[in-house]
Amino acid sequence: MKHIIIASNNKHKLKEINTILDNYKLLTLNDIGFYDDIIEDGETFEENALIKATTIRKYIEGTEYSQYPIIADDSGLSVDALNSAPGIFSARYSGQGDEGNRQKLLKELEGVTDRKAHFYCCMAISLPNGETTTRLGKTEGTITTEKIGDESFGYDCLFMSTPLNKTFGEATEEEKNSVSHRYYALLEVKKFLAEIEY
């Protein structure tokens, strides 16, 4: 089985990735012994994903892992009426965690009728020869006026998914994963990896 390094230790994310890239063995940052923080100071999802992928590529140079591709992602919520905010700052929008982020978003949208939003995911792929490429996934929805469903993960209880007609907070893990921004990006990644030799 071919190996791929995933630039993450997030169990939720790894589980979702594993359902799509089920014909690969996934190696986490812990598996390769990388424990540092990566400074994501890019201005776009793409730049941040590439920063992660190239940082890990440098780290594994000259090791047994250098023969494997690396996948790194950056994702977040973009709201049309807020000029695509919170965007790359989704996780630190308020500086006060998930609940603070949700409250700030609801306050910013008070009285706003156009509540269209999108979750974006950019996946950067770093190949053993140093080449990089990216793939984008996007899922459509709107922002609700109150929390609906499970409040344990990010903006899920505020994001009314257009394909599901329920919030991600109400959706099962399987339902969410079937239409998520990461799912769509991973399908493109899988297609790309199937076409290359390594």
ChimeraX commands (.cxc) that place a marker at each C-alpha (Angstrom):
marker #1 position 0.00,0.00,0.00 radius 0.5
marker #1 position 1.31,3.46,-0.90 radius 0.5
marker #1 position 2.00,5.97,1.87 radius 0.5
marker #1 position 0.96,9.61,2.11 radius 0.5
marker #1 position 1.92,12.11,4.80 radius 0.5
marker #1 position -0.98,14.19,6.10 radius 0.5
marker #1 position 0.17,17.49,7.63 radius 0.5
marker #1 position -2.14,17.13,10.63 radius 0.5
marker #1 position -2.81,15.22,13.84 radius 0.5
marker #1 position -6.52,16.15,13.90 radius 0.5
marker #1 position -8.39,12.86,14.41 radius 0.5
marker #1 position -11.65,14.16,12.93 radius 0.5
marker #1 position -9.85,15.38,9.81 radius 0.5
marker #1 position -7.79,12.20,9.47 radius 0.5
marker #1 position -10.89,10.03,9.70 radius 0.5
marker #1 position -12.55,12.01,6.92 radius 0.5
marker #1 position -9.42,11.84,4.75 radius 0.5
marker #1 position -9.10,8.10,5.36 radius 0.5
marker #1 position -12.60,7.43,4.03 radius 0.5
marker #1 position -11.65,8.98,0.67 radius 0.5
marker #1 position -7.99,7.98,0.38 radius 0.5
marker #1 position -8.79,4.47,1.60 radius 0.5
marker #1 position -6.23,2.85,-0.70 radius 0.5
marker #1 position -3.32,4.70,0.96 radius 0.5
marker #1 position -1.64,4.38,4.35 radius 0.5
marker #1 position -1.80,7.78,6.07 radius 0.5
marker #1 position 1.13,9.04,8.14 radius 0.5
marker #1 position 0.44,11.88,10.58 radius 0.5
marker #1 position 2.80,14.58,11.82 radius 0.5
marker #1 position 3.24,12.52,15.00 radius 0.5
marker #1 position 4.19,9.50,12.90 radius 0.5
marker #1 position 7.07,11.40,11.25 radius 0.5
marker #1 position 8.16,13.07,14.49 radius 0.5
marker #1 position 7.15,16.65,13.63 radius 0.5
marker #1 position 5.92,18.51,16.72 radius 0.5
marker #1 position 6.59,22.19,15.91 radius 0.5
marker #1 position 3.99,24.86,15.26 radius 0.5
marker #1 position 3.79,26.04,11.66 radius 0.5
marker #1 position 3.27,29.77,11.23 radius 0.5
marker #1 position 0.46,30.15,8.68 radius 0.5
marker #1 position 1.01,33.74,7.60 radius 0.5
marker #1 position -0.32,33.48,4.05 radius 0.5
marker #1 position -3.12,35.69,2.75 radius 0.5
marker #1 position -5.18,32.92,1.14 radius 0.5
marker #1 position -6.21,29.35,1.90 radius 0.5
marker #1 position -3.89,28.25,-0.91 radius 0.5
marker #1 position -0.86,30.08,0.49 radius 0.5
marker #1 position -1.38,28.65,3.97 radius 0.5
marker #1 position -1.81,25.09,2.67 radius 0.5
marker #1 position 1.38,25.43,0.63 radius 0.5
marker #1 position 3.28,26.81,3.64 radius 0.5
marker #1 position 2.36,23.69,5.61 radius 0.5
marker #1 position 3.24,21.30,2.79 radius 0.5
marker #1 position 6.62,22.88,2.00 radius 0.5
marker #1 position 7.54,23.13,5.70 radius 0.5
marker #1 position 7.01,19.39,6.13 radius 0.5
marker #1 position 8.85,18.67,2.87 radius 0.5
marker #1 position 11.94,20.46,4.21 radius 0.5
marker #1 position 11.64,18.61,7.52 radius 0.5
marker #1 position 11.68,15.14,5.92 radius 0.5
marker #1 position 14.53,15.79,3.48 radius 0.5
marker #1 position 17.06,12.99,3.70 radius 0.5
marker #1 position 14.81,10.76,5.80 radius 0.5
marker #1 position 12.93,7.56,4.98 radius 0.5
marker #1 position 9.78,9.67,4.53 radius 0.5
marker #1 position 11.15,11.83,1.70 radius 0.5
marker #1 position 9.80,9.41,-0.92 radius 0.5
marker #1 position 6.17,10.11,0.05 radius 0.5
marker #1 position 3.76,12.84,-1.10 radius 0.5
marker #1 position 2.52,15.30,1.51 radius 0.5
marker #1 position -1.02,16.64,1.72 radius 0.5
marker #1 position -1.74,19.79,3.72 radius 0.5
marker #1 position -5.00,21.68,3.86 radius 0.5
marker #1 position -6.32,25.03,4.94 radius 0.5
marker #1 position -10.02,25.66,5.17 radius 0.5
marker #1 position -12.56,28.07,6.52 radius 0.5
marker #1 position -15.88,29.85,6.18 radius 0.5
marker #1 position -16.49,32.72,3.76 radius 0.5
marker #1 position -19.64,34.83,4.02 radius 0.5
marker #1 position -20.61,36.88,0.95 radius 0.5
marker #1 position -22.09,39.81,2.89 radius 0.5
marker #1 position -18.92,40.12,4.97 radius 0.5
marker #1 position -16.61,40.40,1.97 radius 0.5
marker #1 position -15.65,36.72,2.37 radius 0.5
marker #1 position -14.83,37.03,6.10 radius 0.5
marker #1 position -13.95,35.27,8.32 radius 0.5
marker #1 position -12.00,33.43,5.61 radius 0.5
marker #1 position -8.46,32.42,6.58 radius 0.5
marker #1 position -9.15,33.80,10.07 radius 0.5
marker #1 position -12.10,31.44,10.65 radius 0.5
marker #1 position -10.49,29.60,13.58 radius 0.5
marker #1 position -9.35,32.82,15.29 radius 0.5
marker #1 position -12.08,35.22,14.18 radius 0.5
marker #1 position -12.91,36.48,17.67 radius 0.5
marker #1 position -9.83,35.29,19.53 radius 0.5
marker #1 position -12.21,33.62,21.99 radius 0.5
marker #1 position -12.71,30.11,20.63 radius 0.5
marker #1 position -15.59,28.53,18.75 radius 0.5
marker #1 position -18.40,30.09,20.76 radius 0.5
marker #1 position -16.82,33.54,20.56 radius 0.5
marker #1 position -16.43,33.11,16.80 radius 0.5
marker #1 position -20.07,32.13,16.41 radius 0.5
marker #1 position -21.32,35.06,18.46 radius 0.5
marker #1 position -19.17,37.49,16.51 radius 0.5
marker #1 position -20.47,36.12,13.20 radius 0.5
marker #1 position -24.10,36.39,14.29 radius 0.5
marker #1 position -23.53,39.96,15.50 radius 0.5
marker #1 position -21.86,40.96,12.21 radius 0.5
marker #1 position -24.87,39.60,10.32 radius 0.5
marker #1 position -27.58,41.22,12.42 radius 0.5
marker #1 position -30.23,42.64,10.04 radius 0.5
marker #1 position -28.51,41.17,6.97 radius 0.5
marker #1 position -30.83,39.28,4.63 radius 0.5
marker #1 position -28.26,37.92,2.16 radius 0.5
marker #1 position -26.65,35.27,4.33 radius 0.5
marker #1 position -25.06,33.14,1.60 radius 0.5
marker #1 position -21.86,31.44,2.69 radius 0.5
marker #1 position -19.39,28.82,1.59 radius 0.5
marker #1 position -16.94,26.52,3.28 radius 0.5
marker #1 position -13.68,26.33,1.32 radius 0.5
marker #1 position -10.89,23.79,1.56 radius 0.5
marker #1 position -7.61,24.07,-0.29 radius 0.5
marker #1 position -5.44,20.96,-0.37 radius 0.5
marker #1 position -1.78,21.41,-1.22 radius 0.5
marker #1 position 0.15,18.41,-2.50 radius 0.5
marker #1 position 3.94,18.30,-2.25 radius 0.5
marker #1 position 5.53,15.60,-4.38 radius 0.5
marker #1 position 8.83,13.85,-3.58 radius 0.5
marker #1 position 10.57,15.82,-6.36 radius 0.5
marker #1 position 9.60,19.10,-4.68 radius 0.5
marker #1 position 6.81,20.05,-7.10 radius 0.5
marker #1 position 3.58,21.36,-5.57 radius 0.5
marker #1 position 0.01,21.67,-6.75 radius 0.5
marker #1 position -3.31,22.53,-5.11 radius 0.5
marker #1 position -6.90,21.37,-5.35 radius 0.5
marker #1 position -9.97,23.28,-4.10 radius 0.5
marker #1 position -13.22,22.08,-2.59 radius 0.5
marker #1 position -16.28,24.21,-1.84 radius 0.5
marker #1 position -19.70,23.60,-0.33 radius 0.5
marker #1 position -22.63,26.02,-0.40 radius 0.5
marker #1 position -24.97,27.17,2.33 radius 0.5
marker #1 position -26.37,30.07,4.33 radius 0.5
marker #1 position -25.81,31.35,7.86 radius 0.5
marker #1 position -28.71,30.84,10.24 radius 0.5
marker #1 position -29.85,33.47,12.75 radius 0.5
marker #1 position -29.37,31.10,15.69 radius 0.5
marker #1 position -27.50,27.95,16.60 radius 0.5
marker #1 position -29.16,24.73,15.42 radius 0.5
marker #1 position -27.79,21.30,16.35 radius 0.5
marker #1 position -24.48,20.18,17.79 radius 0.5
marker #1 position -22.37,23.13,18.98 radius 0.5
marker #1 position -19.14,21.22,19.50 radius 0.5
marker #1 position -17.43,21.99,16.21 radius 0.5
marker #1 position -16.72,25.41,14.74 radius 0.5
marker #1 position -19.48,27.09,12.74 radius 0.5
marker #1 position -21.36,23.85,11.98 radius 0.5
marker #1 position -24.47,24.76,13.98 radius 0.5
marker #1 position -24.77,28.06,12.04 radius 0.5
marker #1 position -24.14,26.68,8.53 radius 0.5
marker #1 position -27.34,25.61,6.74 radius 0.5
marker #1 position -26.04,23.25,4.06 radius 0.5
marker #1 position -27.76,23.74,0.71 radius 0.5
marker #1 position -27.36,20.11,-0.43 radius 0.5
marker #1 position -28.48,18.67,2.92 radius 0.5
marker #1 position -31.15,21.29,3.78 radius 0.5
marker #1 position -30.06,21.11,7.42 radius 0.5
marker #1 position -27.19,22.60,9.39 radius 0.5
marker #1 position -23.92,20.73,9.62 radius 0.5
marker #1 position -24.66,20.71,13.36 radius 0.5
marker #1 position -27.80,18.64,12.68 radius 0.5
marker #1 position -26.19,16.36,10.12 radius 0.5
marker #1 position -24.65,13.00,10.88 radius 0.5
marker #1 position -20.92,12.65,10.35 radius 0.5
marker #1 position -21.61,10.59,7.23 radius 0.5
marker #1 position -24.02,13.19,5.83 radius 0.5
marker #1 position -21.63,16.06,6.45 radius 0.5
marker #1 position -18.65,14.21,5.00 radius 0.5
marker #1 position -20.62,13.40,1.84 radius 0.5
marker #1 position -20.98,17.09,0.90 radius 0.5
marker #1 position -18.15,18.79,2.79 radius 0.5
marker #1 position -15.59,21.15,1.29 radius 0.5
marker #1 position -12.84,18.70,2.35 radius 0.5
marker #1 position -14.67,15.83,0.63 radius 0.5
marker #1 position -14.79,17.68,-2.70 radius 0.5
marker #1 position -11.12,18.70,-2.43 radius 0.5
marker #1 position -10.11,15.14,-1.55 radius 0.5
marker #1 position -11.88,13.73,-4.59 radius 0.5
marker #1 position -9.70,16.00,-6.74 radius 0.5
marker #1 position -6.59,14.97,-4.79 radius 0.5
marker #1 position -7.41,11.28,-5.23 radius 0.5
marker #1 position -7.90,11.77,-8.96 radius 0.5
marker #1 position -4.53,13.56,-9.22 radius 0.5
marker #1 position -2.65,10.94,-7.21 radius 0.5
marker #1 position -4.07,8.14,-9.34 radius 0.5
marker #1 position -2.54,9.74,-12.43 radius 0.5
marker #1 position 1.03,10.09,-11.12 radius 0.5
marker #1 position 3.83,7.66,-10.34 radius 0.5
marker #1 position 5.80,7.84,-7.12 radius 0.5
marker link #1:1,2 radius 0.2
marker link #1:2,3 radius 0.2
marker link #1:3,4 radius 0.2
marker link #1:4,5 radius 0.2
marker link #1:5,6 radius 0.2
marker link #1:6,7 radius 0.2
marker link #1:7,8 radius 0.2
marker link #1:8,9 radius 0.2
marker link #1:9,10 radius 0.2
marker link #1:10,11 radius 0.2
marker link #1:11,12 radius 0.2
marker link #1:12,13 radius 0.2
marker link #1:13,14 radius 0.2
marker link #1:14,15 radius 0.2
marker link #1:15,16 radius 0.2
marker link #1:16,17 radius 0.2
marker link #1:17,18 radius 0.2
marker link #1:18,19 radius 0.2
marker link #1:19,20 radius 0.2
marker link #1:20,21 radius 0.2
marker link #1:21,22 radius 0.2
marker link #1:22,23 radius 0.2
marker link #1:23,24 radius 0.2
marker link #1:24,25 radius 0.2
marker link #1:25,26 radius 0.2
marker link #1:26,27 radius 0.2
marker link #1:27,28 radius 0.2
marker link #1:28,29 radius 0.2
marker link #1:29,30 radius 0.2
marker link #1:30,31 radius 0.2
marker link #1:31,32 radius 0.2
marker link #1:32,33 radius 0.2
marker link #1:33,34 radius 0.2
marker link #1:34,35 radius 0.2
marker link #1:35,36 radius 0.2
marker link #1:36,37 radius 0.2
marker link #1:37,38 radius 0.2
marker link #1:38,39 radius 0.2
marker link #1:39,40 radius 0.2
marker link #1:40,41 radius 0.2
marker link #1:41,42 radius 0.2
marker link #1:42,43 radius 0.2
marker link #1:43,44 radius 0.2
marker link #1:44,45 radius 0.2
marker link #1:45,46 radius 0.2
marker link #1:46,47 radius 0.2
marker link #1:47,48 radius 0.2
marker link #1:48,49 radius 0.2
marker link #1:49,50 radius 0.2
marker link #1:50,51 radius 0.2
marker link #1:51,52 radius 0.2
marker link #1:52,53 radius 0.2
marker link #1:53,54 radius 0.2
marker link #1:54,55 radius 0.2
marker link #1:55,56 radius 0.2
marker link #1:56,57 radius 0.2
marker link #1:57,58 radius 0.2
marker link #1:58,59 radius 0.2
marker link #1:59,60 radius 0.2
marker link #1:60,61 radius 0.2
marker link #1:61,62 radius 0.2
marker link #1:62,63 radius 0.2
marker link #1:63,64 radius 0.2
marker link #1:64,65 radius 0.2
marker link #1:65,66 radius 0.2
marker link #1:66,67 radius 0.2
marker link #1:67,68 radius 0.2
marker link #1:68,69 radius 0.2
marker link #1:69,70 radius 0.2
marker link #1:70,71 radius 0.2
marker link #1:71,72 radius 0.2
marker link #1:72,73 radius 0.2
marker link #1:73,74 radius 0.2
marker link #1:74,75 radius 0.2
marker link #1:75,76 radius 0.2
marker link #1:76,77 radius 0.2
marker link #1:77,78 radius 0.2
marker link #1:78,79 radius 0.2
marker link #1:79,80 radius 0.2
marker link #1:80,81 radius 0.2
marker link #1:81,82 radius 0.2
marker link #1:82,83 radius 0.2
marker link #1:83,84 radius 0.2
marker link #1:84,85 radius 0.2
marker link #1:85,86 radius 0.2
marker link #1:86,87 radius 0.2
marker link #1:87,88 radius 0.2
marker link #1:88,89 radius 0.2
marker link #1:89,90 radius 0.2
marker link #1:90,91 radius 0.2
marker link #1:91,92 radius 0.2
marker link #1:92,93 radius 0.2
marker link #1:93,94 radius 0.2
marker link #1:94,95 radius 0.2
marker link #1:95,96 radius 0.2
marker link #1:96,97 radius 0.2
marker link #1:97,98 radius 0.2
marker link #1:98,99 radius 0.2
marker link #1:99,100 radius 0.2
marker link #1:100,101 radius 0.2
marker link #1:101,102 radius 0.2
marker link #1:102,103 radius 0.2
marker link #1:103,104 radius 0.2
marker link #1:104,105 radius 0.2
marker link #1:105,106 radius 0.2
marker link #1:106,107 radius 0.2
marker link #1:107,108 radius 0.2
marker link #1:108,109 radius 0.2
marker link #1:109,110 radius 0.2
marker link #1:110,111 radius 0.2
marker link #1:111,112 radius 0.2
marker link #1:112,113 radius 0.2
marker link #1:113,114 radius 0.2
marker link #1:114,115 radius 0.2
marker link #1:115,116 radius 0.2
marker link #1:116,117 radius 0.2
marker link #1:117,118 radius 0.2
marker link #1:118,119 radius 0.2
marker link #1:119,120 radius 0.2
marker link #1:120,121 radius 0.2
marker link #1:121,122 radius 0.2
marker link #1:122,123 radius 0.2
marker link #1:123,124 radius 0.2
marker link #1:124,125 radius 0.2
marker link #1:125,126 radius 0.2
marker link #1:126,127 radius 0.2
marker link #1:127,128 radius 0.2
marker link #1:128,129 radius 0.2
marker link #1:129,130 radius 0.2
marker link #1:130,131 radius 0.2
marker link #1:131,132 radius 0.2
marker link #1:132,133 radius 0.2
marker link #1:133,134 radius 0.2
marker link #1:134,135 radius 0.2
marker link #1:135,136 radius 0.2
marker link #1:136,137 radius 0.2
marker link #1:137,138 radius 0.2
marker link #1:138,139 radius 0.2
marker link #1:139,140 radius 0.2
marker link #1:140,141 radius 0.2
marker link #1:141,142 radius 0.2
marker link #1:142,143 radius 0.2
marker link #1:143,144 radius 0.2
marker link #1:144,145 radius 0.2
marker link #1:145,146 radius 0.2
marker link #1:146,147 radius 0.2
marker link #1:147,148 radius 0.2
marker link #1:148,149 radius 0.2
marker link #1:149,150 radius 0.2
marker link #1:150,151 radius 0.2
marker link #1:151,152 radius 0.2
marker link #1:152,153 radius 0.2
marker link #1:153,154 radius 0.2
marker link #1:154,155 radius 0.2
marker link #1:155,156 radius 0.2
marker link #1:156,157 radius 0.2
marker link #1:157,158 radius 0.2
marker link #1:158,159 radius 0.2
marker link #1:159,160 radius 0.2
marker link #1:160,161 radius 0.2
marker link #1:161,162 radius 0.2
marker link #1:162,163 radius 0.2
marker link #1:163,164 radius 0.2
marker link #1:164,165 radius 0.2
marker link #1:165,166 radius 0.2
marker link #1:166,167 radius 0.2
marker link #1:167,168 radius 0.2
marker link #1:168,169 radius 0.2
marker link #1:169,170 radius 0.2
marker link #1:170,171 radius 0.2
marker link #1:171,172 radius 0.2
marker link #1:172,173 radius 0.2
marker link #1:173,174 radius 0.2
marker link #1:174,175 radius 0.2
marker link #1:175,176 radius 0.2
marker link #1:176,177 radius 0.2
marker link #1:177,178 radius 0.2
marker link #1:178,179 radius 0.2
marker link #1:179,180 radius 0.2
marker link #1:180,181 radius 0.2
marker link #1:181,182 radius 0.2
marker link #1:182,183 radius 0.2
marker link #1:183,184 radius 0.2
marker link #1:184,185 radius 0.2
marker link #1:185,186 radius 0.2
marker link #1:186,187 radius 0.2
marker link #1:187,188 radius 0.2
marker link #1:188,189 radius 0.2
marker link #1:189,190 radius 0.2
marker link #1:190,191 radius 0.2
marker link #1:191,192 radius 0.2
marker link #1:192,193 radius 0.2
marker link #1:193,194 radius 0.2
marker link #1:194,195 radius 0.2
marker link #1:195,196 radius 0.2
marker link #1:196,197 radius 0.2
marker link #1:197,198 radius 0.2
view
